[in-house]
Amino acid sequence: MTTIDLSTSAVEGASPGLSAYVARPTGSGPWPGVVVVHEAFAVDDVMRRHADRLASAGFLAILPDLFSAGGPVRCLVATMRAMRSGTGRPRIESFFHRYLD
C-alpha cells in the first residue's frame, strides 16, 4: 500500500499538497475502483485498514486525505462553497482514469 501525491504535478487542478493512500489488489488489473472518504478525524490507521480490506476483496481503493491541503476548517469551508456554487477543483475520478485506462 502506498501514499501518493495528488498535487498539481500529479493531477491537473488538484489542491497543492493533496495526498492519498492507495491500496491495490494483488494480481494484474484492471480492477474496479472505490473512493474511500475519511470521517471527520481525517486519515488514520482505521481508515487505512478499511482501504486495505477493500483491496483484499479485489478493489483498487484510494483514500484521499481531504484535509492535507489546509486542515479541516479550511478544507470543509472550501468544499461547502464549491458544492453550493457547482464549481471547484476536479474530482478524484481523474486519478482512476490515469491508473485504469
Backbone bond lengths (Angstrom), bond angles and torsions (degrees), N, CA, C in turn:
res aa  C-N    CA-C-N  psi(-1)  N-CA   C-N-CA  omega(-1)  CA-C   N-CA-C  phi
1 M - - - 1.427 - - 1.522 108.52 -
2 T 1.309 116.21 146.60 1.446 122.14 -167.65 1.521 111.55 -135.09
3 T 1.315 115.64 151.97 1.461 120.55 167.97 1.518 106.73 -105.03
4 I 1.325 116.66 130.87 1.462 120.94 -178.62 1.522 110.13 -119.06
5 D 1.331 114.58 160.76 1.458 122.85 178.46 1.521 108.45 -94.28
6 L 1.314 117.37 121.76 1.462 121.88 176.39 1.521 111.28 -108.01
7 S 1.325 116.54 21.94 1.466 119.83 -179.08 1.521 109.59 -69.60
8 T 1.303 116.72 -176.91 1.460 121.41 -175.12 1.520 112.98 -58.02
9 S 1.325 119.08 -24.62 1.458 119.57 178.38 1.524 111.91 -73.42
10 A 1.337 117.97 -24.05 1.466 120.94 -177.22 1.525 112.29 -97.85
11 V 1.318 117.63 -41.95 1.456 122.50 -178.22 1.517 107.50 -132.84
12 E 1.316 116.86 118.19 1.452 120.92 -176.08 1.521 112.07 -56.21
13 G 1.331 116.71 127.04 1.452 122.66 176.70 1.514 115.71 86.62
14 A 1.323 117.93 -0.17 1.464 120.12 -179.00 1.528 110.37 -74.09
15 S 1.295 116.13 162.74 1.464 121.69 179.00 1.516 110.32 -66.36
16 P 1.333 117.84 139.03 1.466 120.08 174.89 1.523 110.08 -60.34
17 G 1.308 116.70 134.81 1.451 121.22 177.97 1.513 115.02 83.15
18 L 1.337 117.92 0.01 1.462 120.97 -179.18 1.525 109.72 -68.45
19 S 1.326 115.68 130.22 1.461 120.42 179.18 1.523 109.32 -129.60
20 A 1.327 114.83 166.64 1.466 119.71 179.82 1.520 109.42 -150.25
21 Y 1.290 115.18 149.77 1.458 122.93 173.44 1.524 106.63 -94.15
22 V 1.327 116.99 130.66 1.455 121.61 -178.78 1.519 109.23 -119.87
23 A 1.314 115.96 128.69 1.462 122.33 176.14 1.521 107.45 -116.08
24 R 1.338 116.10 117.93 1.462 121.46 -178.24 1.525 110.68 -105.19
25 P 1.328 116.40 139.94 1.465 119.00 175.60 1.521 110.35 -69.22
26 T 1.304 117.02 163.24 1.457 120.17 174.03 1.519 108.97 -76.07
27 G 1.299 116.09 161.14 1.458 120.87 -179.89 1.509 111.18 87.22
28 S 1.323 114.91 -179.57 1.459 119.42 -177.70 1.520 109.86 -92.68
29 G 1.330 115.17 146.11 1.456 121.19 179.63 1.516 110.10 -83.49
30 P 1.283 118.55 -170.85 1.462 125.37 7.02 1.529 112.55 -77.94
31 W 1.314 114.89 153.35 1.458 122.65 178.69 1.519 109.26 -119.26
32 P 1.312 117.63 157.12 1.469 118.88 170.48 1.527 108.29 -67.21
33 G 1.320 116.86 147.18 1.457 120.90 -177.12 1.511 113.30 -110.45
34 V 1.331 114.87 149.26 1.461 122.42 178.37 1.523 108.34 -134.21
35 V 1.329 116.67 132.03 1.452 121.01 171.85 1.529 106.86 -95.75
36 V 1.322 116.32 120.46 1.458 121.95 179.21 1.527 107.07 -97.49
37 V 1.311 116.81 121.45 1.471 121.03 -178.77 1.521 108.19 -102.01
38 H 1.329 115.03 125.31 1.465 119.10 -177.78 1.522 111.82 -73.77
39 E 1.308 114.25 161.30 1.455 120.74 177.83 1.527 109.69 -80.32
40 A 1.303 117.54 -172.60 1.459 122.50 -175.69 1.522 113.41 -63.24
41 F 1.320 117.55 -16.20 1.464 120.64 -177.97 1.518 112.74 -89.78
42 A 1.313 117.32 6.35 1.463 124.10 178.04 1.526 111.88 75.17
43 V 1.322 115.72 -168.56 1.463 121.48 -178.74 1.525 108.71 -75.63
44 D 1.318 115.71 126.20 1.458 120.93 177.04 1.524 108.30 -139.76
45 D 1.322 116.81 -176.90 1.467 120.47 -177.65 1.524 112.30 -61.88
46 V 1.313 117.37 -34.12 1.467 120.43 179.00 1.527 110.01 -63.68
47 M 1.328 117.35 -45.68 1.463 120.90 179.60 1.531 110.87 -65.87
48 R 1.333 117.12 -38.47 1.472 119.67 176.93 1.524 110.71 -62.69
49 R 1.323 117.04 -39.51 1.475 120.00 178.00 1.531 111.06 -64.88
50 H 1.328 117.60 -35.62 1.464 119.95 175.26 1.529 110.25 -61.00
51 A 1.335 116.51 -45.64 1.465 120.57 178.77 1.532 110.45 -62.46
52 D 1.324 116.53 -42.78 1.472 120.57 178.46 1.527 110.99 -61.64
53 R 1.311 116.80 -39.96 1.465 121.30 179.63 1.530 110.47 -63.70
54 L 1.331 117.02 -40.68 1.460 120.49 177.14 1.524 110.79 -64.51
55 A 1.344 116.41 -39.73 1.466 119.68 177.86 1.521 111.09 -63.78
56 S 1.312 117.35 -38.71 1.463 119.80 179.03 1.528 111.36 -67.74
57 A 1.348 116.86 -19.43 1.462 121.27 176.01 1.526 111.86 -91.31
58 G 1.355 117.30 4.09 1.462 120.78 175.06 1.512 116.43 100.92
59 F 1.333 118.42 10.48 1.462 121.95 -179.59 1.526 110.71 -105.16
60 L 1.338 116.27 141.01 1.458 121.09 167.67 1.523 105.32 -79.17
61 A 1.322 117.50 117.76 1.465 121.41 -175.40 1.515 110.18 -115.02
62 I 1.324 116.09 129.10 1.461 120.85 175.11 1.522 107.77 -118.04
63 L 1.329 114.62 132.30 1.456 122.77 -178.43 1.525 107.43 -120.07
64 P 1.350 117.65 87.19 1.467 118.77 -179.25 1.524 110.60 -69.97
65 D 1.328 116.04 139.14 1.460 120.69 174.68 1.521 106.58 -85.42
66 L 1.311 115.70 92.90 1.462 120.95 -173.65 1.521 113.27 -67.73
67 F 1.324 117.20 -11.14 1.457 120.89 178.31 1.528 112.44 -102.12
68 S 1.316 118.76 2.30 1.464 120.83 -174.16 1.526 113.24 -70.12
69 A 1.313 117.75 -16.87 1.459 119.59 -177.08 1.522 112.00 -105.11
70 G 1.320 118.41 37.98 1.445 119.28 175.07 1.505 116.53 142.98
71 G 1.291 118.51 3.60 1.461 120.52 178.74 1.511 112.37 88.16
72 P 1.330 116.78 166.58 1.469 121.32 -173.55 1.525 114.85 -59.46
73 V 1.318 118.46 -48.88 1.464 120.15 -174.42 1.518 110.79 -63.78
74 R 1.322 116.70 -50.78 1.466 120.53 -178.96 1.523 111.01 -60.12
75 C 1.329 116.63 -44.58 1.463 120.40 -178.07 1.522 112.23 -67.49
76 L 1.333 117.46 -42.53 1.457 119.82 -179.47 1.526 111.96 -66.19
77 V 1.322 117.34 -40.05 1.467 120.56 178.24 1.525 109.87 -63.25
78 A 1.336 117.61 -46.27 1.464 121.04 179.67 1.528 111.37 -63.34
79 T 1.319 117.08 -39.24 1.463 120.80 179.28 1.520 111.29 -64.98
80 M 1.311 117.15 -44.82 1.461 120.26 179.56 1.531 111.02 -63.66
81 R 1.323 117.27 -39.17 1.473 120.33 177.72 1.528 110.20 -63.90
82 A 1.330 116.78 -43.99 1.467 120.72 179.99 1.526 111.11 -63.76
83 M 1.317 116.84 -41.37 1.466 120.20 179.26 1.528 110.89 -64.45
84 R 1.318 115.62 -41.76 1.470 120.10 -178.09 1.533 110.93 -66.92
85 S 1.338 117.29 -39.46 1.456 120.66 -176.38 1.523 113.33 -87.40
86 G 1.336 117.04 -15.95 1.469 120.04 -177.88 1.512 113.09 77.22
87 T 1.314 116.77 15.20 1.467 121.49 178.13 1.518 108.23 -124.02
88 G 1.296 116.37 173.45 1.456 118.90 176.97 1.510 112.02 142.71
89 R 1.302 115.48 -170.47 1.456 121.89 -176.62 1.532 111.09 -70.42
90 P 1.344 115.98 158.08 1.464 119.15 179.46 1.520 111.54 -59.03
91 R 1.282 115.18 153.07 1.458 119.95 178.98 1.520 110.77 -80.03
92 I 1.303 115.27 166.37 1.455 122.43 -176.33 1.527 112.50 -68.39
93 E 1.352 117.37 -9.62 1.458 119.33 -179.68 1.527 111.48 -57.33
94 S 1.344 117.56 -28.82 1.462 119.58 -179.69 1.518 111.21 -61.31
95 F 1.330 117.34 -30.15 1.464 120.39 175.84 1.518 110.18 -62.11
96 F 1.329 116.18 -47.87 1.454 119.64 -177.48 1.523 111.41 -64.51
97 H 1.332 117.76 -37.37 1.456 119.81 178.44 1.527 110.78 -64.03
98 R 1.318 117.42 -36.30 1.470 120.82 178.81 1.519 111.15 -65.85
99 Y 1.331 117.42 -41.37 1.451 120.95 -173.01 1.517 114.38 -92.96
100 L 1.324 118.21 -18.59 1.464 119.98 -176.43 1.519 113.36 -107.20
101 D 1.320 118.59 -17.11 1.471 119.99 179.55 1.505 111.43 -79.97
